[in-house]
Amino acid sequence: MRPRGSAAGGPSSAGARPRPGAAARELEASAGRYAGRYGVVVFDPESGSGVSLGGGEAFTAASVGKLPTLISLYRAAARGELSLDEKISLLPGDYQSYGTGVLHNFAPGTEMTLRECAYFLVNKSDNTAWAMLDRRLGVENIQAEMREIGARGTDYDMGVTTPEDVFLMLQKISDPAFTDGELSGEMISAMTDTAFEDRIPAPLPPDVRVAHKIGSYEDSYGDAGIVFYKDRDGTERRYFIVVLSGGTGEGSARAAMQEISRVAYEALAVPRRGAPEKKPEA
């Protein structure tokens, strides 16, 4: 059982182009400074440039593996197979007393909408919400959805995925054509300002928005997200970043993810935003 715990784009038109070759070297050096095994995918959809370091390798998904559940729920809503306003009750068999989340403190029989349950799933990384949505959707159907989108390195039931598959999931979440504009926006909103902001978001400026999902299980840690920033003209831009690790400790993995996030931001966003203004001397 699973643990419960390159597309194309046009060239950049604002500011300097990203530096994929230099970024790849810096990202590889960053990952190499920390204990464990790392898989990294960084992709800029506007220029079509990206970096994949061990992107096809298998890693324990941990709670990054909640993204297939989120995708399957919202895809089913887009198809008209269910309503996100449908009520779901918390049953005794749903309780997951270990790991992350808050719903294990709620009384049996508590009702919430599927939309609310999905928010707990990704914003609080709630394991009880995961069990509830697995029950509603069916594990086999979630795995089938992964096959449908092309995430063939992902075994949902066994809790295994690859950085490139997780990147594909993030693409689907952010693509209005996959669900619709409103549903895509809901997923991104639920993944923003989460209970766990100490990895990819931590080294970034406060005006940068990150929609992401973390994972932690035994010696495996990860974070995967969409980074939204504004260029020097005020136009919103974005890039994707996935970091999965294995055979490491939480402190080391956190430091590695923060450094990798900083390197990606400096390679992709800083050239477009321009150098920060210097404060006037007193």
Salt bridges, closest charged atoms under 4 A:
GLU26 OE2 - ARG19 NH1 3.69
ASP44 OD2 - ARG272 NH2 2.99
GLU46 OE1 - ARG237 NH1 2.60
GLU46 OE1 - ARG272 NH2 3.76
GLU57 OE1 - ARG37 NH1 3.15
ASP85 OD1 - ARG115 NH1 2.59
GLU86 OE2 - ARG136 NE 2.67
ASP94 OD2 - ARG135 NH2 2.76
ASP134 OD2 - ARG2 NH2 1.88
ASP134 OD2 - ARG4 NH1 2.83
GLU145 OE2 - ARG75 NE 3.92
GLU145 OE1 - ARG79 NH1 3.04
GLU186 OE1 - ARG115 NE 2.96
GLU197 OE2 - HIS212 NE2 2.57
ASP198 OD1 - ARG199 NE 3.80
ASP198 OD2 - ARG254 NE 2.94
ASP207 OD2 - ARG273 NH2 2.37
ASP223 OD1 - HIS212 ND1 2.87
ASP231 OD2 - ARG237 NE 2.65
GLU236 OE2 - ARG209 NH2 3.49
GLU250 OE2 - ARG199 NH2 3.94
GLU250 OE2 - ARG254 NH2 3.18
GLU259 OE2 - ARG33 NH2 2.38
GLU266 OE1 - ARG262 NH1 3.11
